[in-house]
């Protein structure tokens, strides 16, 4: 998995941190430091889905849509994460 990704002209660091006992979440995003943290104690495939999930959070924030979905943001991201992950996996060369 990449250690840095570009989202909307921002370079996000992707950190792998053991969340065990610290959080019920598998990932988190901090836009002020352009950092995405992924739980290193979960399986590789779950880490990949979690990264897709966190990218969706960033896209909502960068597009200004986060304010539109407010308290429904997590639900919206959870609904979309598996489809978005599947799209990313099947279209690695989307713009080639």
C-alpha positions as CSV (number, residue, x, y, z in Angstrom):
1,X,0.0,0.0,0.0
2,X,1.2,3.5,-0.9
3,X,2.7,5.7,1.9
4,X,1.5,8.9,0.1
5,X,-1.4,9.6,-2.1
6,X,-2.5,12.7,-3.9
7,X,-6.1,13.9,-3.4
8,X,-7.3,17.2,-4.8
9,X,-3.8,18.6,-5.2
10,X,-2.9,17.7,-1.6
11,X,-0.3,15.1,-0.7
12,X,-1.7,12.8,2.0
13,X,0.6,10.7,4.1
14,X,-0.7,7.2,4.8
15,X,0.4,5.9,8.2
16,X,0.0,2.4,9.4
17,X,-0.6,2.5,13.2
18,X,-1.7,-0.3,15.5
19,X,-5.1,1.0,16.8
20,X,-5.7,-2.1,19.0
21,X,-7.2,-0.9,22.3
22,X,-7.1,2.7,21.2
23,X,-10.1,3.0,18.9
24,X,-13.1,1.1,17.6
25,X,-12.3,2.6,14.1
26,X,-10.0,1.0,11.5
27,X,-8.8,4.4,10.2
28,X,-8.9,8.1,10.6
29,X,-8.2,11.3,8.6
30,X,-6.8,14.5,9.7
31,X,-7.1,17.1,7.0
32,X,-5.1,19.8,8.8
33,X,-2.0,17.6,8.6
34,X,-3.1,15.8,5.4
35,X,-2.7,12.5,7.2
36,X,-4.6,9.3,6.8
37,X,-4.0,6.6,9.5
38,X,-4.9,3.0,9.0
39,X,-4.9,0.3,11.6
40,X,-2.0,-2.0,11.0
41,X,-3.4,-4.8,13.1
42,X,-6.2,-5.6,10.5
43,X,-5.9,-7.7,7.4
44,X,-4.4,-6.2,4.2
45,X,-7.7,-6.4,2.4
46,X,-9.5,-4.6,5.3
47,X,-6.7,-2.0,5.3
48,X,-7.3,-1.4,1.6
49,X,-11.1,-1.0,2.1
50,X,-10.4,1.3,5.1
51,X,-8.1,3.5,2.9
52,X,-10.9,3.8,0.3
53,X,-13.3,4.7,3.2
54,X,-10.9,7.5,4.4
55,X,-10.4,8.8,0.8
56,X,-14.2,9.2,0.6
57,X,-14.1,11.3,3.7
58,X,-11.4,13.5,2.2
59,X,-13.3,13.8,-1.1
60,X,-16.5,14.9,0.8
61,X,-14.5,17.6,2.6
62,X,-12.6,18.8,-0.4
63,X,-15.7,19.1,-2.5
64,X,-17.6,21.0,0.2
65,X,-20.2,18.3,0.4
66,X,-19.3,17.4,4.0
67,X,-21.5,20.2,5.2
68,X,-24.4,18.9,3.1
69,X,-24.4,15.5,4.6
70,X,-23.5,16.5,8.2
71,X,-24.4,13.8,10.7
72,X,-25.0,11.4,7.8
73,X,-21.4,11.5,6.5
74,X,-20.3,8.2,8.1
75,X,-23.4,6.4,6.9
76,X,-22.9,7.7,3.4
77,X,-19.2,6.7,3.4
78,X,-20.0,3.3,4.7
79,X,-22.6,2.8,2.0
80,X,-20.1,3.8,-0.7
81,X,-16.8,2.3,0.6
82,X,-17.1,-1.2,-0.9
83,X,-18.3,0.0,-4.3
84,X,-15.5,2.6,-4.4
85,X,-12.9,0.1,-3.4
86,X,-14.1,-2.4,-6.0
87,X,-13.9,0.4,-8.7
88,X,-10.3,1.3,-7.5
89,X,-9.2,-2.4,-7.7
90,X,-10.7,-3.0,-11.1
91,X,-9.5,0.2,-12.8
92,X,-5.9,0.6,-11.7
93,X,-5.1,2.2,-15.1
94,X,-8.2,4.3,-15.4
95,X,-6.6,7.2,-17.3
96,X,-4.0,5.3,-19.3
